[in-house]
Amino acid sequence: MKLRTVRAWAGFDWVVPHTYRKTVATLIDGSGLSARFIADQLGHSRVSMTQDFYLGRRAVDGAVAAALGEFAWIAFIDWEGQ
């Protein structure tokens, strides 16, 4: 069975190969490893490429993270109800 078929069946049509690369970069970044390590893992010769396209800016305030977390929860509830 093709991955495309499984994604469609599971309702994850939006998942593309770049999604996996972004997820890997995010998980490695979350573990505290350097941008250079992440760039090497992704095959980037320039760290700036990794930082610009794969690594997000960190929330500088806990209130920002809390507000975004609340929004994500509301969006999840709305999605569940559909």
N, CA, C and O of each residue as an XYZ file, in Angstrom:
328
protein
N       0.848     -1.179      0.000
C       0.000      0.000      0.000
C       0.891      1.239      0.000
O       1.880      1.291      0.731
N       0.552      2.223     -0.803
C       1.332      3.445     -0.898
C       1.071      4.350      0.305
O      -0.031      4.389      0.851
N       2.119      5.074      0.698
C       1.996      6.016      1.811
C       0.919      7.054      1.516
O       0.176      7.447      2.415
N       0.829      7.494      0.283
C      -0.187      8.482     -0.104
C      -1.596      7.960      0.200
O      -2.452      8.710      0.669
N      -1.827      6.690     -0.067
C      -3.133      6.072      0.178
C      -3.429      6.016      1.668
O      -4.543      6.313      2.100
N      -2.430      5.636      2.446
C      -2.602      5.558      3.899
C      -2.875      6.939      4.478
O      -3.748      7.095      5.332
N      -2.133      7.940      4.017
C      -2.351      9.314      4.497
C      -3.773      9.762      4.199
O      -4.435     10.338      5.062
N      -4.243      9.507      2.999
C      -5.602      9.912      2.625
C      -6.635      9.189      3.474
O      -7.596      9.800      3.943
N      -6.441      7.894      3.672
C      -7.370      7.103      4.472
C      -7.435      7.597      5.917
O      -8.506      7.633      6.523
N      -6.271      7.979      6.465
C      -6.204      8.424      7.860
C      -6.560      9.894      8.038
O      -6.624     10.379      9.167
N      -6.794     10.616      6.928
C      -7.140     12.028      7.029
C      -5.931     12.930      7.176
O      -6.053     14.052      7.666
N      -4.764     12.457      6.759
C      -3.536     13.232      6.863
C      -3.008     13.585      5.473
O      -1.813     13.452      5.211
N      -3.883     14.027      4.596
C      -3.479     14.408      3.239
C      -2.440     15.531      3.253
O      -1.632     15.648      2.332
N      -2.467     16.338      4.283
C      -1.577     17.492      4.380
C      -0.130     17.098      4.673
O       0.771     17.926      4.537
N       0.105     15.846      5.075
C       1.461     15.402      5.388
C       2.214     15.124      4.089
O       1.786     14.315      3.265
N       3.340     15.809      3.924
C       4.205     15.642      2.760
C       5.613     15.337      3.271
O       5.866     15.498      4.465
N       6.535     14.904      2.414
C       7.891     14.596      2.882
C       8.530     15.725      3.695
O       9.249     15.462      4.659
N       8.274     16.972      3.314
C       8.842     18.093      4.072
C       8.340     18.094      5.512
O       9.054     18.527      6.416
N       7.123     17.615      5.733
C       6.562     17.548      7.079
C       7.442     16.679      7.976
O       7.686     17.023      9.132
N       7.913     15.561      7.445
C       8.785     14.679      8.224
C      10.111     15.357      8.535
O      10.618     15.250      9.652
N      10.678     16.058      7.547
C      11.949     16.753      7.775
C      11.785     17.826      8.849
O      12.635     17.962      9.729
N      10.699     18.582      8.777
C      10.432     19.625      9.765
C      10.246     19.009     11.154
O      10.730     19.552     12.147
N       9.553     17.889     11.218
C       9.341     17.212     12.500
C      10.658     16.746     13.089
O      10.905     16.934     14.280
N      11.506     16.141     12.275
C      12.817     15.684     12.751
C      13.617     16.874     13.264
O      14.200     16.802     14.346
N      13.655     17.961     12.510
C      14.399     19.146     12.933
C      13.852     19.696     14.242
O      14.623     20.086     15.119
N      12.544     19.733     14.381
C      11.911     20.243     15.596
C      12.239     19.369     16.800
O      12.539     19.881     17.878
N      12.182     18.055     16.622
C      12.494     17.142     17.730
C      13.952     17.252     18.151
O      14.255     17.263     19.344
N      14.859     17.333     17.179
C      16.278     17.476     17.518
C      16.516     18.817     18.207
O      17.259     18.889     19.186
N      15.894     19.871     17.704
C      16.033     21.193     18.316
C      15.511     21.176     19.751
O      16.123     21.754     20.650
N      14.378     20.511     19.957
C      13.793     20.421     21.294
C      14.657     19.652     22.273
O      14.545     19.838     23.484
N      15.514     18.793     21.758
C      16.387     18.027     22.656
C      17.626     18.830     23.044
O      18.451     18.374     23.835
N      17.746     20.035     22.476
C      18.839     20.916     22.884
C      20.102     20.820     22.050
O      21.110     21.439     22.389
N      20.072     20.059     20.968
C      21.254     19.951     20.127
C      21.413     21.210     19.277
O      20.454     21.953     19.070
N      22.599     21.437     18.799
C      22.915     22.675     18.081
C      22.316     22.687     16.679
O      21.988     21.651     16.102
N      22.189     23.907     16.157
C      21.705     24.078     14.788
C      22.672     23.427     13.808
O      22.238     22.923     12.772
N      23.957     23.421     14.100
C      24.948     22.771     13.237
C      24.672     21.276     13.159
O      24.736     20.694     12.077
N      24.367     20.649     14.287
C      24.046     19.223     14.312
C      22.796     18.948     13.477
O      22.758     17.984     12.713
N      21.779     19.791     13.624
C      20.523     19.615     12.877
C      20.784     19.787     11.386
O      20.285     19.011     10.570
N      21.566     20.804     11.029
C      21.892     21.030      9.617
C      22.606     19.819      9.030
O      22.306     19.403      7.911
N      23.541     19.259      9.772
C      24.248     18.066      9.299
C      23.281     16.901      9.104
O      23.368     16.178      8.112
N      22.370     16.723     10.040
C      21.402     15.624      9.951
C      20.512     15.758      8.717
O      20.169     14.767      8.073
N      20.142     17.009      8.397
C      19.265     17.262      7.261
C      20.034     17.375      5.941
O      19.430     17.452      4.871
N      21.350     17.384      6.021
C      22.161     17.471      4.816
C      22.367     18.883      4.304
O      22.657     19.082      3.125
N      22.219     19.865      5.181
C      22.415     21.258      4.785
C      23.873     21.655      5.000
O      24.447     21.377      6.053
N      24.461     22.294      4.017
C      25.837     22.763      4.187
C      25.875     24.093      4.941
O      26.882     24.434      5.561
N      24.780     24.832      4.882
C      24.713     26.123      5.580
C      23.739     26.036      6.763
O      22.574     25.676      6.596
N      24.228     26.366      7.936
C      23.381     26.369      9.131
C      22.243     27.370      8.968
O      21.140     27.146      9.466
N      22.507     28.470      8.276
C      21.477     29.501      8.097
C      20.251     28.947      7.369
O      19.128     29.368      7.647
N      20.452     28.018      6.451
C      19.329     27.382      5.745
C      18.446     26.650      6.748
O      17.221     26.764      6.706
N      19.064     25.909      7.638
C      18.325     25.163      8.660
C      17.593     26.122      9.589
O      16.420     25.920      9.900
N      18.280     27.154     10.026
C      17.674     28.104     10.958
C      16.517     28.865     10.315
O      15.492     29.098     10.955
N      16.680     29.250      9.057
C      15.647     30.039      8.390
C      14.390     29.237      8.064
O      13.282     29.765      8.157
N      14.548     27.967      7.684
C      13.409     27.208      7.175
C      12.909     26.098      8.099
O      11.784     25.627      7.937
N      13.716     25.677      9.055
C      13.331     24.515      9.860
C      13.204     24.790     11.352
O      12.496     24.065     12.051
N      13.865     25.807     11.844
C      13.832     26.051     13.280
C      12.968     27.261     13.575
O      13.150     28.330     12.991
N      12.031     27.082     14.484
C      11.141     28.169     14.841
C      11.751     29.062     15.895
O      12.701     28.692     16.585
N      11.191     30.226     15.997
C      11.609     31.128     17.065
C      11.012     30.626     18.359
O       9.899     30.099     18.379
N      11.727     30.784     19.401
C      11.255     30.333     20.713
C      10.382     31.423     21.344
O      10.643     32.616     21.188
N       9.351     30.987     22.052
C       8.518     31.943     22.787
C       9.378     32.544     23.903
O      10.038     31.814     24.643
N       9.367     33.845     24.018
C      10.202     34.500     25.012
C       9.470     34.686     26.330
O      10.074     35.098     27.321
N       8.214     34.395     26.352
C       7.421     34.592     27.553
C       6.500     33.393     27.738
O       5.903     32.912     26.774
N       6.384     32.913     28.959
C       5.520     31.778     29.247
C       4.066     32.047     28.908
O       3.325     31.123     28.570
N       3.650     33.305     28.996
C       2.263     33.663     28.673
C       1.976     33.429     27.197
O       0.866     33.040     26.836
N       2.962     33.661     26.343
C       2.790     33.422     24.912
C       2.570     31.937     24.666
O       1.659     31.553     23.932
N       3.396     31.107     25.275
C       3.255     29.657     25.123
C       1.903     29.188     25.652
O       1.267     28.329     25.041
N       1.463     29.732     26.765
C       0.170     29.345     27.339
C      -0.976     29.736     26.408
O      -1.909     28.958     26.208
N      -0.905     30.941     25.841
C      -1.957     31.396     24.930
C      -2.010     30.516     23.688
O      -3.095     30.150     23.235
N      -0.857     30.175     23.137
C      -0.832     29.315     21.956
C      -1.316     27.905     22.300
O      -1.998     27.267     21.498
N      -0.966     27.429     23.473
C      -1.439     26.117     23.905
C      -2.950     26.087     24.048
O      -3.588     25.095     23.696
N      -3.524     27.159     24.559
C      -4.979     27.253     24.694
C      -5.640     27.267     23.319
O      -6.663     26.616     23.109
N      -5.055     28.008     22.392
C      -5.590     28.052     21.036
C      -5.547     26.665     20.400
O      -6.509     26.246     19.756
N      -4.447     25.959     20.577
C      -4.310     24.612     20.003
C      -5.379     23.687     20.575
O      -5.948     22.877     19.843
N      -5.655     23.795     21.857
C      -6.662     22.951     22.486
C      -8.045     23.247     21.914
O      -8.811     22.326     21.631
N      -8.367     24.532     21.742
C      -9.664     24.930     21.183
C      -9.781     24.419     19.741
O     -10.829     23.904     19.352
N      -8.721     24.558     18.956
C      -8.732     24.086     17.576
C      -8.926     22.570     17.539
O      -9.620     22.057     16.661
N      -8.324     21.858     18.477
C      -8.453     20.397     18.532
C      -9.906     20.020     18.846
O     -10.464     19.118     18.221
N     -10.506     20.703     19.800
C     -11.906     20.421     20.163
C     -12.811     20.684     18.957
O     -13.702     19.887     18.665
N     -12.583     21.809     18.252
C     -13.385     22.120     17.058
C     -13.220     21.043     16.012
O     -14.193     20.637     15.377
N     -11.990     20.571     15.823
C     -11.705     19.527     14.833
C     -12.392     18.219     15.219
O     -12.934     17.530     14.356
N     -12.373     17.874     16.495
C     -13.000     16.642     16.979
C     -14.500     16.665     16.743
O     -15.113     15.634     16.467
N     -15.089     17.858     16.856
C     -16.537     17.976     16.707
C     -17.026     17.904     15.266
O     -18.227     17.790     15.020
N     -16.110     17.968     14.325
C     -16.505     17.968     12.899
C     -16.797     16.598     12.385
O     -17.139     16.439     11.213
